[in-house]
Amino acid sequence: MWSQNCFFALKVWNAQKAGASAVLVADDIEEKLITMDTPEEDGSSAKYIENITIPSALIEKSFGAKLKDAISNGDMVNVNLDWREAVPHPDDRVEYELWTNSNDECGVKCDMLMEFVKDFKGAAQILEKGGYSQFTPHYITWYCPQAFTLSKQCKSQCINHGRYCAPDPEQDFSTGYDGKDVVIENLRQLCVFKVANETKKPWVWWDYVTDFQIRCPMKEKKYNKKCADAVIESLGKCIIVAYYAIHWWLVDIDF
């Protein structure tokens, strides 16, 4: 399956309905593999995203072409998953990553993510404290094409002259929060993770993120720095001191 015309998740959903047990989507251009994501949520996507149950993966265009040629020639094609590249330090510690986003108004996808973080928090912290795992969060971001960096929409959704952007949470440029508010909170959460790691307490990230979700929701107009600072104040003296010691880079963002 090739990555053209419709979003990754929709391709997987259509394949699942057609009876597929798994899906490989080949990129339509030669580039480094990226994490696939739907930039917008609408009513139609909300109906199928939460019902996808089969595994799926994005593969490089060249590899997809080889598979397509082999199938066209009638060859038997077996695809095996090789985890060696995904385990940089094969030892008794599991290293894993989570692609996330602080936006809590993006529909089913955000609801599922927040529910997962809340449910997995306890197990994640036990594994981190016991030295059995090493966790790294990554935050989904977009960019504004150079031709539009001076537009009103780009300025409201991006920071650093369009380099880091997020979609408008309400999909309405005239009201509510802007995409750049999400970008700034994402940066704040990365800052908390950096501080937690440097103070040898990486599990504190889970405390901040889950508390922020509960105490600072967009629907209650509390998704802001004041509420975030209140959550940080509850994390303990060591985290507070270290956070504000390096917090300058977050305050001094070039918009």
Backbone as JSON, one array per atom type, in Angstrom:
{
  "sequence": "MWSQNCFFALKVWNAQKAGASAVLVADDIEEKLITMDTPEEDGSSAKYIENITIPSALIEKSFGAKLKDAISNGDMVNVNLDWREAVPHPDDRVEYELWTNSNDECGVKCDMLMEFVKDFKGAAQILEKGGYSQFTPHYITWYCPQAFTLSKQCKSQCINHGRYCAPDPEQDFSTGYDGKDVVIENLRQLCVFKVANETKKPWVWWDYVTDFQIRCPMKEKKYNKKCADAVIESLGKCIIVAYYAIHWWLVDIDF",
  "N": [[0.85, -1.18, 0.0], [0.57, 2.23, -0.82], [1.63, 5.49, 0.3], [-0.33, 7.69, -0.46], [-2.78, 10.19, -1.26], [-4.67, 9.7, 0.94], [-4.91, 9.74, 4.57], [-2.61, 7.97, 6.73], [-3.79, 6.4, 8.81], [-6.37, 6.0, 7.8], [-5.87, 4.43, 5.55], [-5.01, 2.09, 6.82], [-7.34, 1.4, 8.18], [-9.14, 0.93, 6.05], [-7.86, -1.27, 4.9], [-8.07, -3.1, 6.98], [-10.85, -3.47, 7.07], [-11.1, -4.76, 4.68], [-10.13, -7.2, 5.25], [-7.45, -7.56, 5.94], [-4.65, -8.7, 7.89], [-2.48, -7.35, 8.79], [-0.66, -4.33, 8.02], [1.54, -2.83, 5.71], [2.7, 0.25, 4.86], [4.0, 1.89, 2.17], [6.24, 4.57, 1.77], [5.73, 7.39, -0.39], [7.74, 8.94, -1.34], [11.34, 9.24, -1.4], [12.74, 9.32, 1.67], [13.76, 9.87, 5.1], [12.3, 7.69, 7.5], [9.31, 8.63, 9.16], [7.21, 9.43, 12.01], [3.93, 8.53, 11.62], [1.05, 10.56, 11.47], [-2.2, 11.98, 11.97], [-3.0, 15.17, 10.95], [-5.35, 16.54, 11.52], [-8.48, 16.2, 13.23], [-11.63, 14.81, 12.56], [-15.18, 14.19, 12.32], [-15.49, 11.81, 10.83], [-12.99, 10.47, 10.99], [-12.82, 10.02, 13.71], [-14.56, 7.95, 14.06], [-13.33, 5.64, 13.14], [-10.62, 5.45, 13.99], [-10.3, 4.62, 16.68], [-11.09, 2.03, 16.44], [-9.29, 0.53, 15.05], [-7.47, -2.4, 14.93], [-5.44, -3.96, 13.93], [-1.89, -4.54, 13.39], [0.41, -2.06, 12.08], [2.75, -0.44, 9.84], [5.12, 1.97, 8.62], [7.08, 1.92, 5.7], [10.16, 2.31, 3.81], [10.24, 3.86, 0.54], [11.82, 2.57, -1.4], [12.09, -0.03, -0.36], [9.44, -0.79, -0.36], [8.99, -0.86, -3.11], [10.56, -3.05, -3.85], [9.21, -5.14, -2.56], [6.78, -4.99, -3.91], [7.54, -5.61, -6.54], [8.44, -8.23, -6.19], [6.1, -9.55, -5.42], [4.58, -9.12, -7.72], [5.97, -10.71, -9.48], [5.26, -13.15, -8.66], [6.61, -14.3, -6.57], [7.28, -15.88, -3.38], [6.72, -14.03, -0.52], [8.08, -13.23, 2.52], [7.97, -11.37, 5.44], [9.91, -10.37, 8.09], [10.09, -9.16, 11.42], [12.72, -7.31, 12.74], [14.21, -6.59, 15.64], [16.66, -5.62, 16.43], [17.85, -3.15, 15.69], [16.24, -1.44, 17.06], [16.93, -1.71, 19.65], [19.25, -0.25, 21.15], [21.03, -0.74, 23.25], [21.44, -3.7, 24.11], [20.58, -5.17, 26.92], [19.74, -5.79, 30.34], [17.92, -3.82, 30.63], [15.05, -2.18, 29.49], [14.55, -0.02, 26.81], [12.48, 2.52, 25.78], [10.21, 4.56, 23.79], [7.9, 7.29, 23.59], [5.61, 8.87, 21.56], [4.03, 11.87, 21.86], [1.68, 14.47, 22.91], [0.65, 17.58, 24.21], [-1.81, 18.66, 23.76], [-5.21, 18.66, 24.56], [-7.56, 18.71, 23.22], [-8.0, 17.45, 20.78], [-9.7, 15.48, 19.97], [-10.68, 11.99, 19.62], [-8.19, 10.73, 19.4], [-6.45, 12.19, 21.1], [-7.78, 11.78, 23.51], [-7.47, 9.01, 23.84], [-4.69, 8.85, 24.07], [-4.17, 10.34, 26.43], [-5.54, 8.78, 28.27], [-4.07, 6.43, 28.13], [-1.53, 7.3, 29.12], [-2.23, 7.99, 31.74], [-3.12, 5.49, 32.74], [-0.84, 3.9, 32.44], [1.08, 5.07, 33.95], [1.72, 4.26, 36.69], [2.96, 1.68, 36.4], [5.05, 2.4, 34.7], [6.58, 4.13, 36.3], [7.4, 2.44, 38.38], [9.04, 0.65, 36.97], [11.02, 2.42, 36.05], [12.12, 3.39, 38.48], [13.17, 1.06, 39.47], [15.23, 0.61, 37.76], [14.8, -0.88, 35.52], [13.93, 0.04, 33.13], [14.24, 2.58, 30.56], [12.99, 5.59, 29.68], [11.88, 7.75, 27.04], [10.3, 10.66, 26.08], [8.77, 11.99, 23.11], [7.72, 14.8, 21.22], [5.09, 15.52, 19.05], [5.32, 17.53, 16.2], [4.79, 20.15, 13.79], [5.59, 22.02, 10.78], [5.62, 25.31, 9.32], [5.21, 26.07, 5.94], [7.64, 27.97, 4.14], [6.64, 29.99, 2.5], [4.4, 30.85, 3.79], [5.01, 31.85, 6.28], [4.66, 34.42, 7.27], [1.99, 34.74, 7.49], [-1.18, 35.24, 9.15], [-2.32, 32.93, 10.22], [-0.13, 31.17, 10.4], [1.53, 32.54, 12.2], [0.0, 32.39, 14.5], [-0.06, 29.73, 15.07], [2.49, 28.8, 15.32], [5.96, 28.89, 16.48], [9.22, 30.44, 16.54], [9.52, 31.5, 13.92], [7.87, 29.89, 12.27], [9.0, 27.38, 12.41], [8.39, 25.49, 14.39], [5.33, 24.1, 14.97], [1.82, 23.64, 15.79], [-1.41, 22.25, 15.21], [-4.37, 24.3, 15.38], [-6.06, 23.98, 18.4], [-8.91, 24.06, 18.68], [-9.62, 24.13, 16.06], [-10.32, 26.6, 15.1], [-9.45, 29.68, 14.27], [-10.19, 32.07, 15.38], [-10.93, 31.97, 18.02], [-10.46, 30.76, 21.42], [-7.64, 28.63, 22.28], [-4.35, 28.85, 20.74], [-2.32, 27.17, 18.27], [0.37, 27.6, 18.89], [0.34, 27.79, 21.64], [0.12, 25.17, 22.4], [2.54, 24.18, 21.43], [4.35, 25.53, 23.12], [3.66, 24.48, 25.63], [4.31, 21.83, 25.15], [7.1, 22.12, 24.93], [7.61, 22.92, 27.53], [7.0, 20.58, 28.92], [8.96, 18.91, 27.91], [11.12, 20.2, 29.02], [10.69, 19.69, 31.73], [11.1, 16.93, 31.66], [13.82, 16.86, 30.98], [14.96, 18.07, 33.25], [14.11, 16.26, 35.21], [15.53, 13.97, 34.46], [18.18, 14.87, 34.8], [18.26, 15.21, 37.51], [18.19, 12.67, 38.37], [15.69, 11.52, 38.6], [13.79, 10.44, 36.62], [11.19, 9.52, 36.45], [9.51, 11.5, 37.35], [8.46, 12.98, 35.3], [6.11, 11.69, 34.49], [4.44, 12.27, 36.64], [4.16, 15.06, 36.4], [2.94, 15.36, 33.82], [0.51, 13.88, 34.0], [-0.72, 15.2, 36.16], [-0.93, 17.77, 35.1], [-2.75, 17.33, 33.03], [-5.05, 16.83, 34.5], [-5.39, 19.11, 36.15], [-5.14, 21.34, 34.52], [-6.94, 21.72, 32.2], [-7.97, 22.51, 28.82], [-10.68, 23.01, 28.41], [-11.53, 24.2, 30.73], [-10.25, 26.57, 30.65], [-7.68, 26.69, 31.73], [-5.31, 25.99, 30.7], [-2.38, 26.99, 30.76], [0.57, 28.99, 31.57], [0.53, 29.77, 34.28], [-1.0, 27.79, 35.59], [0.55, 25.58, 34.92], [2.94, 26.18, 36.26], [2.06, 25.95, 38.87], [1.64, 23.21, 39.04], [4.26, 22.32, 38.71], [5.39, 23.33, 41.04], [4.48, 21.51, 42.85], [6.03, 19.29, 42.59], [8.29, 18.89, 44.11], [11.2, 20.09, 45.91], [13.83, 19.8, 44.76], [13.33, 19.37, 42.03], [11.96, 21.73, 41.42], [13.91, 23.78, 41.84], [15.91, 23.06, 39.97], [14.43, 23.15, 37.62], [13.66, 25.89, 37.31], [16.18, 26.92, 37.09], [17.04, 26.31, 34.54], [15.03, 27.26, 33.07], [15.06, 29.53, 31.57], [15.53, 29.23, 28.81], [13.11, 28.45, 27.84], [11.49, 30.59, 28.34], [12.63, 32.55, 26.78], [11.9, 32.31, 24.08], [12.05, 32.71, 20.57], [9.67, 34.25, 18.85]],
  "CA": [[0.0, 0.0, 0.0], [1.41, 3.41, -0.96], [1.14, 6.6, 1.13], [-0.83, 8.8, -1.27], [-4.21, 10.53, -1.34], [-5.41, 9.74, 2.2], [-4.07, 9.6, 5.75], [-2.09, 6.66, 7.09], [-4.77, 5.64, 9.6], [-7.49, 5.62, 6.93], [-5.4, 3.29, 4.76], [-5.02, 0.9, 7.68], [-8.74, 1.07, 8.45], [-9.7, 0.33, 4.84], [-7.27, -2.59, 4.74], [-8.66, -3.97, 8.0], [-12.21, -3.82, 6.63], [-10.98, -5.67, 3.53], [-9.7, -8.5, 5.74], [-6.01, -7.64, 6.18], [-4.22, -9.0, 9.26], [-1.46, -6.35, 9.09], [-0.5, -3.41, 6.89], [2.77, -2.1, 5.48], [2.46, 1.38, 3.97], [5.26, 2.36, 1.59], [6.32, 6.01, 1.54], [5.68, 7.69, -1.82], [8.97, 9.65, -1.7], [12.51, 8.75, -0.68], [13.04, 10.16, 2.81], [13.87, 9.13, 6.35], [10.99, 7.34, 8.02], [8.78, 9.53, 10.17], [6.05, 8.92, 12.73], [2.73, 8.93, 10.91], [0.05, 11.17, 12.34], [-3.24, 12.73, 11.29], [-2.91, 16.55, 11.42], [-6.64, 17.05, 11.96], [-9.5, 15.23, 13.61], [-12.99, 15.17, 12.18], [-16.14, 13.17, 12.72], [-15.29, 10.53, 10.14], [-11.81, 9.78, 11.51], [-13.09, 9.6, 15.08], [-15.34, 6.72, 14.03], [-12.55, 4.44, 12.83], [-9.29, 5.38, 14.6], [-10.32, 3.83, 17.91], [-11.48, 0.65, 16.12], [-8.21, -0.17, 14.35], [-6.92, -3.44, 15.82], [-4.35, -4.7, 13.29], [-0.61, -3.8, 13.41], [0.75, -1.36, 10.84], [4.06, 0.2, 9.86], [5.55, 2.7, 7.43], [8.36, 1.44, 5.18], [10.75, 3.19, 2.81], [9.74, 3.69, -0.82], [12.63, 1.57, -2.12], [11.74, -1.35, 0.14], [8.1, -1.07, -0.86], [9.1, -1.22, -4.53], [11.09, -4.41, -3.92], [8.13, -6.05, -2.2], [5.78, -4.96, -4.98], [8.09, -6.35, -7.68], [8.48, -9.65, -5.86], [4.72, -10.06, -5.47], [4.17, -9.11, -9.13], [6.65, -11.83, -10.14], [4.75, -14.41, -8.13], [7.51, -14.85, -5.56], [6.79, -15.96, -2.01], [7.29, -12.92, 0.25], [7.98, -13.31, 3.97], [8.53, -10.19, 6.09], [10.19, -10.62, 9.5], [10.45, -7.99, 12.22], [14.04, -7.41, 13.37], [14.21, -5.56, 16.68], [18.01, -5.28, 16.87], [18.12, -1.72, 15.54], [15.42, -0.72, 18.01], [17.48, -1.93, 20.98], [20.64, 0.22, 21.04], [21.86, -1.31, 24.31], [20.8, -4.96, 24.52], [20.97, -5.58, 28.27], [18.57, -6.11, 31.15], [17.07, -2.64, 30.73], [14.24, -1.9, 28.3], [14.52, 1.38, 26.41], [11.31, 2.73, 24.93], [9.88, 5.94, 23.5], [6.47, 7.59, 23.43], [5.3, 10.1, 20.83], [2.89, 12.4, 22.59], [1.27, 15.83, 22.61], [-0.06, 18.1, 25.37], [-3.13, 19.12, 23.34], [-6.27, 17.78, 25.07], [-8.8, 19.01, 22.5], [-7.89, 16.98, 19.39], [-10.62, 14.38, 19.69], [-10.49, 10.62, 20.12], [-6.76, 10.4, 19.47], [-5.92, 12.78, 22.33], [-8.42, 11.1, 24.65], [-6.83, 7.7, 23.99], [-3.32, 9.07, 24.54], [-4.2, 10.75, 27.83], [-5.98, 7.63, 29.06], [-2.93, 5.51, 28.2], [-0.52, 7.86, 30.02], [-2.76, 7.88, 33.1], [-3.17, 4.09, 33.14], [0.49, 3.29, 32.41], [1.96, 5.83, 34.83], [2.19, 3.48, 37.84], [3.9, 0.66, 35.95], [6.23, 3.07, 34.15], [7.4, 4.66, 37.39], [8.01, 1.3, 39.08], [10.12, 0.15, 36.12], [12.09, 3.42, 36.05], [12.76, 3.43, 39.8], [13.92, -0.18, 39.65], [16.32, 0.52, 36.8], [14.47, -1.88, 34.51], [13.56, 0.68, 31.86], [14.64, 3.97, 30.31], [11.91, 6.14, 28.87], [12.12, 9.05, 26.41], [9.13, 11.18, 25.35], [8.96, 12.86, 21.95], [6.5, 15.57, 20.99], [4.75, 15.68, 17.65], [5.32, 18.93, 15.78], [4.68, 20.41, 12.36], [6.26, 23.27, 10.42], [4.87, 26.14, 8.38], [5.98, 26.32, 4.71], [8.27, 29.29, 4.16], [5.82, 30.97, 1.8], [3.28, 31.28, 4.64], [5.47, 32.14, 7.64], [4.2, 35.75, 7.7], [0.53, 34.76, 7.52], [-1.79, 35.28, 10.48], [-2.5, 31.56, 10.69], [1.17, 30.61, 10.78], [2.01, 33.22, 13.4], [-0.78, 31.98, 15.67], [0.1, 28.29, 15.32], [3.91, 28.43, 15.31], [7.0, 29.71, 17.09], [10.51, 30.4, 15.84], [9.32, 31.81, 12.5], [7.23, 28.79, 11.55], [9.76, 26.12, 12.47], [7.69, 24.55, 15.27], [3.91, 24.44, 14.93], [0.81, 22.65, 16.15], [-2.72, 22.67, 14.71], [-5.24, 25.0, 16.31], [-6.79, 22.97, 19.17], [-10.36, 24.07, 18.4], [-9.81, 24.28, 14.62], [-10.97, 27.89, 14.91], [-8.4, 30.67, 14.51], [-10.73, 33.29, 15.97], [-11.31, 31.8, 19.42], [-9.78, 29.71, 22.18], [-6.18, 28.55, 22.29], [-3.65, 28.76, 19.47], [-1.38, 26.07, 18.16], [1.64, 27.91, 19.56], [0.17, 27.5, 23.06], [0.41, 23.74, 22.53], [3.99, 24.03, 21.24], [5.04, 26.01, 24.32], [3.46, 23.5, 26.71], [5.15, 20.67, 24.79], [8.47, 22.46, 25.32], [7.67, 22.91, 29.0], [7.03, 19.18, 29.36], [10.32, 18.43, 27.59], [12.0, 20.81, 30.02], [10.49, 18.9, 32.96], [11.77, 15.64, 31.46], [15.26, 17.12, 31.04], [15.29, 18.31, 34.65], [13.91, 15.0, 35.94], [16.66, 13.1, 34.13], [19.41, 15.41, 35.38], [18.19, 15.04, 38.97], [18.1, 11.22, 38.6], [14.31, 11.15, 38.91], [13.09, 10.55, 35.34], [9.77, 9.17, 36.6], [8.73, 12.7, 37.71], [7.75, 13.44, 34.09], [4.77, 11.12, 34.51], [3.66, 13.03, 37.62], [3.81, 16.38, 35.85], [2.03, 15.26, 32.68], [-0.83, 13.46, 34.43], [-1.3, 16.27, 36.98], [-1.28, 18.87, 34.21], [-3.97, 16.94, 32.34], [-6.18, 16.93, 35.42], [-5.54, 20.43, 36.75], [-5.02, 22.45, 33.56], [-7.58, 21.4, 30.92], [-8.37, 23.62, 27.96], [-12.11, 23.3, 28.55], [-11.72, 25.07, 31.9], [-9.43, 27.76, 30.41], [-6.55, 26.65, 32.66], [-4.15, 25.5, 29.94], [-1.53, 28.17, 30.7], [1.79, 28.95, 32.37], [0.21, 29.88, 35.7], [-1.41, 26.47, 36.07], [1.7, 24.7, 34.77], [3.88, 26.48, 37.35], [1.49, 25.4, 40.1], [1.91, 21.77, 39.01], [5.69, 22.16, 38.93], [5.64, 23.6, 42.45], [4.09, 20.34, 43.65], [6.89, 18.15, 42.26], [9.39, 18.73, 45.06], [12.18, 21.18, 45.91], [14.94, 19.58, 43.82], [12.82, 19.58, 40.67], [11.62, 23.15, 41.27], [15.14, 24.56, 41.72], [16.56, 22.73, 38.7], [13.56, 23.6, 36.52], [13.77, 27.33, 37.11], [17.56, 27.24, 36.75], [17.22, 26.21, 33.09], [13.77, 27.66, 32.47], [15.25, 30.72, 30.74], [15.46, 28.93, 27.37], [11.71, 28.34, 27.47], [10.92, 31.94, 28.39], [13.26, 33.4, 25.77], [11.62, 31.76, 22.75], [11.94, 33.7, 19.51], [8.42, 34.05, 18.13]],
  "C": [[0.9, 1.24, 0.0], [0.77, 4.61, -0.26], [0.75, 7.81, 0.29], [-2.32, 8.99, -1.01], [-4.96, 10.57, -0.01], [-4.46, 9.46, 3.36], [-3.72, 8.15, 6.05], [-3.15, 5.81, 7.8], [-5.94, 5.18, 8.75], [-7.11, 4.45, 6.04], [-5.48, 2.0, 5.57], [-6.45, 0.44, 7.94], [-9.39, 0.39, 7.24], [-9.16, -1.08, 4.62], [-7.86, -3.58, 5.75], [-10.06, -4.4, 7.59], [-12.18, -4.81, 5.47], [-10.46, -7.04, 3.95], [-8.22, -8.64, 6.03], [-5.71, -7.92, 7.65], [-3.15, -8.02, 9.73], [-1.27, -5.5, 7.84], [0.91, -2.82, 6.88], [2.45, -1.0, 4.48], [3.8, 1.89, 3.48], [5.19, 3.87, 1.36], [6.3, 6.27, 0.03], [6.85, 8.54, -2.28], [10.12, 9.05, -0.9], [12.88, 9.73, 0.42], [13.23, 9.28, 4.03], [12.47, 8.86, 6.89], [10.59, 8.29, 9.14], [7.63, 8.84, 10.91], [4.8, 9.44, 12.05], [1.7, 9.47, 11.88], [-0.96, 11.91, 11.49], [-3.24, 14.16, 11.8], [-4.22, 17.12, 11.92], [-7.55, 15.9, 12.35], [-10.84, 15.71, 13.09], [-13.91, 14.01, 12.56], [-15.89, 11.82, 12.1], [-14.1, 9.76, 10.7], [-12.05, 9.27, 12.92], [-13.82, 8.27, 15.12], [-14.48, 5.49, 13.82], [-11.22, 4.33, 13.57], [-9.28, 4.48, 15.83], [-10.68, 2.36, 17.66], [-10.42, -0.1, 15.32], [-7.53, -1.14, 15.31], [-5.74, -4.19, 15.21], [-3.06, -3.88, 13.36], [-0.33, -3.16, 12.06], [2.1, -0.7, 10.97], [4.31, 0.92, 8.55], [6.91, 2.17, 7.0], [8.86, 2.39, 4.1], [10.24, 2.86, 1.41], [10.5, 2.59, -1.56], [12.3, 0.15, -1.67], [10.35, -1.76, -0.33], [8.12, -1.5, -2.31], [9.61, -2.65, -4.7], [10.0, -5.44, -3.59], [7.1, -6.14, -3.32], [6.26, -5.77, -6.19], [8.08, -7.85, -7.42], [7.09, -10.28, -5.94], [4.23, -10.14, -6.91], [4.77, -10.28, -9.89], [6.18, -13.19, -9.62], [5.64, -15.05, -7.09], [6.82, -14.93, -4.2], [7.49, -14.88, -1.18], [7.02, -13.14, 1.73], [8.66, -12.09, 4.57], [8.69, -10.48, 7.58], [10.56, -9.32, 10.2], [11.79, -8.25, 12.91], [14.17, -6.26, 14.36], [15.61, -5.08, 17.06], [18.32, -3.79, 16.76], [17.33, -0.89, 16.54], [15.91, -0.89, 19.45], [18.96, -1.54, 20.96], [21.57, -0.35, 22.1], [21.22, -2.59, 24.81], [21.33, -5.44, 25.87], [19.69, -5.89, 29.04], [17.63, -4.93, 31.31], [16.33, -2.4, 29.41], [14.24, -0.4, 28.03], [13.35, 1.58, 25.45], [10.99, 4.22, 24.82], [8.38, 6.09, 23.34], [6.33, 8.91, 22.67], [3.99, 10.64, 21.38], [2.64, 13.85, 22.22], [0.46, 16.34, 23.8], [-1.46, 18.6, 25.03], [-4.2, 18.15, 23.86], [-7.61, 18.01, 24.37], [-8.75, 18.51, 21.05], [-8.72, 15.74, 19.13], [-10.22, 13.04, 20.28], [-9.03, 10.29, 20.32], [-6.14, 10.94, 20.75], [-6.5, 12.1, 23.57], [-7.75, 9.75, 24.92], [-5.42, 7.84, 24.54], [-3.3, 9.42, 26.02], [-4.61, 9.6, 28.74], [-4.84, 6.62, 29.21], [-1.88, 6.01, 29.2], [-0.97, 7.71, 31.48], [-2.72, 6.43, 33.59], [-1.79, 3.46, 33.27], [1.45, 3.93, 33.41], [2.55, 4.98, 35.96], [3.24, 2.46, 37.45], [5.19, 1.3, 35.44], [7.15, 3.56, 35.25], [8.08, 3.55, 38.18], [9.2, 0.77, 38.28], [11.3, 1.11, 36.1], [12.85, 3.41, 37.38], [13.59, 2.17, 40.05], [15.08, -0.35, 38.69], [16.07, -0.47, 35.69], [14.14, -1.26, 33.15], [14.13, 2.09, 31.79], [13.67, 4.54, 29.28], [12.3, 7.5, 28.29], [10.84, 9.5, 25.7], [9.56, 12.03, 24.16], [7.63, 13.57, 21.69], [6.29, 15.84, 19.51], [4.69, 17.16, 17.3], [5.21, 19.01, 14.27], [5.5, 21.66, 12.05], [5.4, 24.01, 9.41], [5.73, 26.36, 7.13], [6.46, 27.77, 4.65], [7.4, 30.36, 3.51], [4.7, 31.54, 2.68], [3.7, 31.73, 6.04], [5.0, 33.5, 8.16], [2.68, 35.83, 7.78], [0.03, 34.76, 8.97], [-1.93, 33.88, 11.06], [-1.19, 30.95, 11.17], [1.68, 31.24, 12.07], [1.26, 32.77, 14.65], [-0.56, 30.51, 16.02], [1.56, 27.88, 15.52], [4.75, 29.36, 16.17], [8.25, 29.59, 16.23], [10.33, 30.51, 14.32], [8.81, 30.62, 11.69], [7.93, 27.45, 11.64], [9.05, 25.07, 13.31], [6.23, 24.97, 15.39], [3.06, 23.3, 15.47], [-0.52, 23.15, 15.62], [-3.52, 23.4, 15.79], [-6.09, 23.98, 17.07], [-8.28, 22.9, 18.86], [-10.67, 24.11, 16.91], [-10.56, 25.56, 14.29], [-9.96, 28.97, 15.28], [-8.89, 31.9, 15.27], [-11.05, 33.16, 17.45], [-10.47, 30.73, 20.09], [-8.27, 29.78, 22.11], [-5.62, 28.45, 20.87], [-2.72, 27.56, 19.47], [-0.07, 26.34, 18.88], [1.54, 27.71, 21.07], [0.5, 26.03, 23.34], [1.92, 23.5, 22.4], [4.75, 24.42, 22.5], [4.86, 25.03, 25.48], [4.24, 22.22, 26.42], [6.6, 20.91, 25.2], [8.63, 22.44, 26.83], [7.76, 21.47, 29.52], [8.37, 18.53, 29.03], [11.32, 18.97, 28.6], [11.9, 20.04, 31.34], [11.2, 17.55, 32.83], [13.28, 15.79, 31.57], [15.71, 17.29, 32.49], [15.18, 17.01, 35.46], [15.07, 14.04, 35.69], [17.93, 13.56, 34.83], [19.43, 15.27, 36.9], [18.0, 13.57, 39.36], [16.7, 10.78, 39.03], [13.46, 11.23, 37.64], [11.6, 10.27, 35.43], [8.9, 10.37, 36.95], [7.96, 13.24, 36.51], [6.32, 12.94, 34.09], [3.87, 11.86, 35.5], [3.21, 14.37, 37.04], [2.74, 16.26, 34.77], [0.62, 14.87, 33.12], [-1.49, 14.53, 35.29], [-1.73, 17.45, 36.11], [-2.58, 18.57, 33.46], [-5.2, 17.16, 33.22], [-6.45, 18.37, 35.85], [-5.6, 21.58, 35.74], [-5.69, 22.16, 32.22], [-7.97, 22.64, 30.13], [-9.82, 24.01, 28.17], [-12.39, 24.23, 29.71], [-10.86, 26.33, 31.81], [-8.24, 27.84, 31.38], [-5.27, 26.17, 32.0], [-3.19, 26.68, 29.73], [-0.33, 28.02, 31.63], [1.51, 28.98, 33.86], [-0.15, 28.52, 36.29], [-0.24, 25.49, 36.0], [2.7, 24.91, 35.9], [3.37, 25.92, 38.67], [1.74, 23.89, 40.18], [3.38, 21.51, 39.3], [6.05, 22.37, 40.4], [5.33, 22.39, 43.33], [5.03, 19.15, 43.46], [8.04, 17.94, 43.22], [10.47, 19.77, 44.85], [13.27, 21.0, 44.87], [14.51, 19.85, 42.38], [12.54, 21.05, 40.43], [12.88, 23.98, 41.02], [15.8, 24.32, 40.36], [15.75, 23.24, 37.52], [13.73, 25.09, 36.26], [15.2, 27.77, 36.79], [17.78, 27.19, 35.24], [16.0, 26.71, 32.34], [13.92, 28.84, 31.52], [15.1, 30.42, 29.26], [14.02, 28.79, 26.9], [11.05, 29.72, 27.44], [11.39, 32.78, 27.22], [13.07, 32.84, 24.36], [11.46, 32.89, 21.75], [10.68, 33.42, 18.7], [8.5, 34.66, 16.74]]
}
